[in-house]
Amino acid sequence: MAHENPKDYRYTESHEWIKQEGDLCTCGITDHAQESLTDIVFVELPEVGGEVAQGDRVAVVESVKSVSDIYAPVSGKISAVNQELSSAPETINNDPYTAGWIFKIQCSNPQETESLLNQADYEKFVQEESH
């Protein structure tokens, strides 16, 4: 079942999404990413309080067929992680855009989100990548 990419989110070419509310950014992986990974069995969450730069590897998602690094869409400090994923990693498969969030970042430079893809550009990127 495909989940629609929310219009008010921003996206990366490495298939992370970000929902910005002021300088707090919630991050996860896109529907396309969870579909490519298939059944997610383990999520290695980042440490709360850790400083990250845009593009840093911050988490790992493991599925039955591969292991995938998750990158920070923006720079800042990890302010929260989704502990639910420790016992229910499949939440990402079932609901990648809300319940399946992975971590939150207190953005040190909220303007960085402007360099990310909007919904239409991300969908175009996914189509081009799959051809």
Buried (B, 14 or more C-beta within 10 A) or exposed (E): EEBEBBEEBBBBEBBBBBBBEEBBBBBBBBBBBBBBBEEBEEBBBBEEEBEBEBBBEBBBBBBEEEEBEBBBBBBBBBBBBBEEBEEBBBBBBBBBBEBBBBBBBBBBEBEBBEEBBBBEEBBEBBEEEEE
